[in-house]
Amino acid sequence: MSYDKIFRMNFSDVYALLAAKALKKGRTTAEVNEIICWLTGYSAEALEKSLTEPVSYGDFFKNAPQPNANRTLIWGTVCGVRVEEIEDPLVREIRYLDKLIDELAKGKAMDRILRK
């Protein structure tokens, strides 16, 4: 399966979808931002910059300053695929974020989402 279309999507467009999913379930954009920063190592300022400048979704993850070492503790399914079994590293990183936002939308506590 080719993921080129996903990699080329504008990060700010994907962010809007992720935030909308969380907001619809009564969560906040601050929580979405906290998850993204925890997963990728971006600062809040760098995340905001990525939202205002044209950055592809693939490049956002490729250029992550310090991916969290605990991200490997994220497991489960997203769209019927086990995230821990995804071979392509970039796709796995993207699916980690999908899984964390799913957990947020399902009402999980932030400490559990961030694997503390």
Stockholm file with secondary structure:
# STOCKHOLM 1.0

chainA/1-116         MSYDKIFRMNFSDVYALLAAKALKKGRTTAEVNEIICWLTGYSAEALEKSLTEPVSYGDFFKNAPQPNANRTLIWGTVCGVRVEEIEDPLVREIRYLDKLIDELAKGKAMDRILRK
#=GR chainA/1-116 SS CCCHHHHHSBHHHHHHHHHHHHHHTTCCHHHHHHHHHHHHCCCHHHHHHHHHSCCBHHHHHHTCSSCCGGGGGCCSEETTEEGGGCCSHHHHHHHHHHHHHHHHHTTCCHHHHTTC
#=GC SS_cons         CCCHHHHHSBHHHHHHHHHHHHHHTTCCHHHHHHHHHHHHCCCHHHHHHHHHSCCBHHHHHHTCSSCCGGGGGCCSEETTEEGGGCCSHHHHHHHHHHHHHHHHHTTCCHHHHTTC
//
